[in-house]
């Protein structure tokens, strides 16, 4: 599966004034997959930290914000030796440990050489009592469900994507039937990654509906 947000993250990696990146988005839109895929394809190593129900990380970030101390513990937690230039550090579900969110300020000010991406639910990345948001010390990227172009790519329709992007309207019109059929599928399936993946693998609308119902129940909870 391809997400165009990967290109935005590559630009961030190569930027001279890079700050820690905070990816915001609703649950199940693919934040974790995006960060892991970015780390897998663009770095030699990836240090993945999940803050969900992680007491060790709560204790770490409630202590002092000495970056060298934090890096030592993150290496143990992730099982990866962190090299500032060749390792992507991932903070997943960062809203579960508010002080970890605050720490991004200190990474920005005192250790900008580290490449850090963090993600949390759109609702969860908010102000917490006793902590401060690192205003001006992070960059933001909002992640949404798959677009129509990403949906077509996930179904293996790259030639149709290339044609649409070429804006050769005479040729596009010649394939309008295919585009209309794909658009109808997109209207039904939507852009949630699990639903799209299920359809790409099975072409079964019933299984897609099961995924959609499960996602809706999770949101309601």
C-alpha positions as CSV (number, residue, x, y, z in Angstrom):
1,X,0.0,0.0,0.0
2,X,1.3,3.5,-0.9
3,X,0.6,6.6,1.1
4,X,1.6,9.9,-0.4
5,X,2.4,11.2,3.1
6,X,5.6,9.2,2.8
7,X,6.9,11.9,0.4
8,X,6.1,14.6,2.9
9,X,8.1,12.6,5.5
10,X,11.1,12.3,3.1
11,X,11.1,16.1,2.7
12,X,11.0,16.4,6.5
13,X,14.0,14.0,6.8
14,X,16.1,16.0,4.4
15,X,15.1,19.5,5.8
16,X,17.9,21.7,7.3
17,X,15.5,23.0,10.0
18,X,13.9,19.7,10.9
19,X,11.9,19.5,14.2
20,X,10.3,16.4,15.8
21,X,7.3,15.5,13.6
22,X,3.9,14.9,15.2
23,X,1.4,12.9,13.1
24,X,-2.2,13.5,14.0
25,X,-5.2,11.6,12.9
26,X,-8.2,9.5,13.8
27,X,-7.7,6.0,15.0
28,X,-7.1,3.3,12.4
29,X,-6.1,5.6,9.5
30,X,-2.7,4.1,9.3
31,X,-0.4,6.2,11.5
32,X,1.6,3.3,12.9
33,X,2.0,1.7,9.5
34,X,3.1,4.9,7.9
35,X,5.8,5.5,10.6
36,X,7.1,2.0,10.4
37,X,7.1,1.9,6.6
38,X,9.0,5.3,6.6
39,X,11.6,3.9,9.0
40,X,11.9,0.6,7.1
41,X,12.5,2.3,3.7
42,X,14.4,5.5,4.6
43,X,16.6,4.6,7.5
44,X,19.1,1.9,8.4
45,X,17.5,1.3,11.8
46,X,14.1,2.1,13.5
47,X,13.6,2.4,17.2
48,X,9.9,1.8,17.8
49,X,8.4,2.8,21.2
50,X,4.7,2.1,22.0
51,X,3.5,4.2,24.9
52,X,0.2,2.4,25.3
53,X,0.0,0.9,28.8
54,X,3.8,1.3,29.1
55,X,4.8,1.9,32.8
56,X,8.5,1.9,32.0
57,X,8.1,4.9,29.7
58,X,5.9,6.7,32.2
59,X,8.7,6.5,34.8
60,X,11.3,7.5,32.2
61,X,9.6,10.7,31.1
62,X,8.5,11.7,34.6
63,X,12.1,12.0,35.5
64,X,14.5,14.7,34.3
65,X,14.6,15.6,30.6
66,X,18.3,14.8,30.1
67,X,18.4,13.6,26.5
68,X,21.4,11.3,26.9
69,X,19.6,9.6,29.7
70,X,16.4,9.3,27.7
71,X,18.3,7.8,24.7
72,X,20.0,5.2,26.8
73,X,16.6,3.9,28.1
74,X,15.0,4.1,24.6
75,X,17.7,1.9,23.2
76,X,17.0,-0.7,25.8
77,X,13.2,-0.5,25.3
78,X,13.4,-0.7,21.5
79,X,16.4,-3.2,21.4
80,X,18.1,-0.9,18.9
81,X,21.3,1.1,19.1
82,X,20.3,4.6,18.2
83,X,22.6,6.4,15.8
84,X,21.4,10.0,15.5
85,X,21.8,10.2,11.7
86,X,20.7,6.7,10.7
87,X,17.9,5.8,13.1
88,X,14.3,6.8,13.1
89,X,12.9,7.1,16.6
90,X,9.1,6.4,16.7
91,X,6.9,7.5,19.6
92,X,3.5,5.7,19.0
93,X,0.4,6.5,21.0
94,X,2.3,9.4,22.5
95,X,-0.8,10.9,24.1
96,X,-0.7,8.0,26.7
97,X,2.4,9.6,28.3
98,X,2.0,13.4,28.2
99,X,5.5,14.0,29.5
100,X,6.9,12.2,26.4
101,X,5.0,14.8,24.3
102,X,6.7,17.5,26.4
103,X,10.1,16.0,25.8
104,X,9.9,16.8,22.1
105,X,10.7,20.4,23.1
106,X,14.0,19.3,24.7
107,X,14.9,17.1,21.7
108,X,14.2,20.1,19.4
109,X,16.3,22.5,21.6
110,X,19.1,20.3,22.9
111,X,19.4,17.4,20.4
112,X,18.0,18.4,17.0
113,X,20.3,15.7,15.4
114,X,17.8,13.0,16.3
115,X,15.1,12.1,13.9
116,X,11.8,11.6,15.8
117,X,8.3,11.0,14.6
118,X,5.4,10.7,17.1
119,X,1.8,9.9,16.6
120,X,-1.4,10.0,18.6
121,X,-5.1,10.0,18.1
122,X,-6.4,13.4,17.0
123,X,-8.5,13.7,20.1
124,X,-5.8,12.4,22.4
125,X,-3.0,14.9,21.5
126,X,-4.4,17.7,23.7
127,X,-3.3,19.6,26.8
128,X,-2.9,17.5,29.9
129,X,-2.9,18.9,33.5
130,X,0.6,19.4,34.7
131,X,2.2,19.2,31.3
132,X,2.9,21.8,28.5
133,X,2.5,21.3,24.8
134,X,5.8,21.9,22.9
135,X,4.5,25.0,21.1
136,X,6.8,25.9,18.2
137,X,9.1,22.9,18.8
138,X,7.3,20.4,16.6
139,X,6.1,20.0,13.1
140,X,2.6,18.7,12.3
141,X,1.2,16.4,9.7
142,X,-2.4,15.3,9.6
143,X,-3.1,11.8,8.2
144,X,-6.5,10.9,6.7
145,X,-8.0,7.8,5.2
146,X,-6.8,6.8,1.7
147,X,-7.6,9.2,-1.1
148,X,-9.2,8.0,-4.4
149,X,-5.8,7.9,-6.0
150,X,-4.3,5.9,-3.1
151,X,-7.3,3.6,-3.3
152,X,-6.7,2.9,-7.0
153,X,-3.0,2.2,-6.3
154,X,-3.9,-0.2,-3.5
155,X,-6.0,-2.2,-6.0
156,X,-3.1,-2.4,-8.5
157,X,-4.5,0.2,-10.9
158,X,-1.3,2.3,-11.2
159,X,-1.6,2.8,-15.0
160,X,-5.0,4.5,-14.4
161,X,-3.5,6.6,-11.7
162,X,-0.7,7.7,-14.0
163,X,-3.1,8.5,-16.7
164,X,-5.3,10.6,-14.4
165,X,-2.3,12.5,-13.1
166,X,-1.1,13.2,-16.7
167,X,-4.3,15.3,-17.2
168,X,-4.6,13.9,-20.8
169,X,-8.4,14.4,-20.8
170,X,-9.0,12.9,-24.2
171,X,-7.5,9.6,-23.1
172,X,-9.0,9.8,-19.6
173,X,-12.5,10.2,-21.2
174,X,-11.8,7.0,-23.1
175,X,-11.5,5.1,-19.8
176,X,-14.3,6.8,-18.0
177,X,-16.2,3.6,-17.5
178,X,-13.2,2.1,-15.5
179,X,-12.9,5.3,-13.4
180,X,-16.6,5.4,-12.7
181,X,-16.6,1.7,-11.5
182,X,-13.6,2.3,-9.3
183,X,-15.2,5.5,-7.9
184,X,-18.4,3.5,-7.0
185,X,-16.2,1.0,-5.2
186,X,-14.4,3.8,-3.4
187,X,-17.8,5.3,-2.3
188,X,-18.8,1.9,-0.8
189,X,-15.5,0.8,0.7
190,X,-14.1,4.2,1.8
191,X,-10.5,4.8,2.6
192,X,-9.9,3.1,5.9
193,X,-6.7,1.0,5.3
194,X,-8.1,-2.2,6.8
195,X,-11.2,-2.1,4.7
196,X,-9.2,-1.3,1.5
197,X,-6.7,-4.1,2.3
198,X,-9.5,-6.6,2.8
199,X,-11.1,-5.7,-0.5
200,X,-7.8,-5.8,-2.4
201,X,-7.1,-9.3,-1.1
202,X,-10.6,-10.8,-1.3
203,X,-12.9,-8.7,-3.5
204,X,-15.6,-9.6,-1.0
205,X,-17.9,-6.7,-0.1
206,X,-19.4,-8.8,2.8
207,X,-16.0,-9.0,4.5
208,X,-15.5,-5.3,3.9
209,X,-18.8,-4.5,5.6
210,X,-17.6,-6.6,8.6
211,X,-14.5,-4.5,8.9
212,X,-16.5,-1.3,8.6
213,X,-18.9,-2.4,11.3
214,X,-16.0,-3.4,13.6
215,X,-14.4,0.0,13.1
216,X,-17.6,1.8,13.8
217,X,-18.1,-0.1,17.0
218,X,-14.6,0.7,18.1
219,X,-15.2,4.4,17.5
220,X,-18.5,4.3,19.5
221,X,-16.7,2.7,22.4
